[in-house]
Amino acid sequence: MGVATTGTVHSRTLRLTEPHVVEEMLVEREIPAGFVVVNPTIASICHADLRYYGGMRKPEILARKLPMALLHEGIGTVVQSNGTELAPGQRVVIVPNLPGHLLHDLEPDQCCPACRGEIPDNYCTRGLFLGSGTDGIAQSRLVLPAPCVIPIPDSVPDEIAVLAELCSVSYRALRGISPVLEHARVAVFGDGPVGYLTAAMLHHAFGLERDRLTVFGAVREKLDEFTFAATEMVQHYNFDSADGVDIVVECTGGRFSESAINQGIDLLKAGGHLIAMGVSEDLVPINTRDILEKGLTIHGSSRSSIGDFAEVMKVMESKECQRTLRQLLPDQYTVVSKADDFAGAMESALAHRDWKKTILDFHW
């Protein structure tokens, strides 16, 4: 990293070496000045992790990134604070998006356009992202820049805090148009976890009630969980005669992106905003004619940054928000203490694709 170090630490690292194969490796990690050592305690599995694990990324990407420890959604406790204000034993949320200026001990204006504030700060070109090109949370000791470790308020339990990364991504996508959100009607496409947490952030962080927030999905049982929003089944909805909305947030991804984006374009009023959050491996055809005729603005949004996590932790202190988020939690966690445990958890998540999140309880 090119910065002074204050010692080393050994980390039991559960690395994906090829699709469906996880091996434990003992890795010695340097501790740069201004970094902290964190013991991951709870993490959740993201679809991005499953795409790596199941070999659903392109072969050239897998060849470039593996072997690698997965996971980027998690919390832990501080083991070594290295002179920072963080205390050993403190519960913290892990920010997986590590800015280049912190990694390389640079002033922000020496790093890249994102760090200089010329473009959004979640697009640093010299940074790293845990579980995507560098080892993620599936290890016993993480060494992180101190600003990428966010203290968890006492009023926020672990099982809520572990959802902070997903919530922060939704929050980040929305805050760029927060002035419009004050009076806008919004439609969210997607009844999975990303759609649920995006709708939850619209409700709890930005104050949208059912009269201005509608969620479109394909499975009634999933939509019934969105008790704080109006819901519609896409199969039965007449997009041609519907009242328009000001903002559409697409949270489907994959093979459903095409229909969701184009239905969202149909639904948007002139001058409206389309926020694309769903990830697709393939190109998606979209209705450019109506984008032009309506003068729509398309926003792409991926990942989040340190400030988003700090804001989300404030939102999570609300008991009402905690009740909403608990709907995504499973009845029990999956205990992980070795490579086979982790591989088994990934295989189960890959096979079942449950609506609720898979939560891993690390016993190092």
Secondary structure, DSSP 8 states (H G I E B T S, - for coil): --S-EEEEEEEEEEEEEETTEEEEEEEEEEEETTEEEEEEEEEE--HHHHHHHTT-S-HHHHHHH-SEE---EEEEEEEE-TTSS--TT-EEEE--EE-HHHHTT--GGGT-TTTTTSS-GGG-TT-EEETBEE--S-BS-EEEEGGGEEE--TTS-HHHHTTHHHHHHHHHHHHTTHHHHTT--EEEE--SHHHHHHHHHHHHTT---TTTEEEEES-HHHHTT-TTSEEEETTT--TTSS--EEEEEE---GGGHHHHHHHHHHHEEEEEEEEE----SS-----HHHHHHHT-EEEE-----HHHHHHHHHHHT-HHHHHHHGGGS-SS-EEESSHHHHHHHHHHHHHH--SS--EEEE--
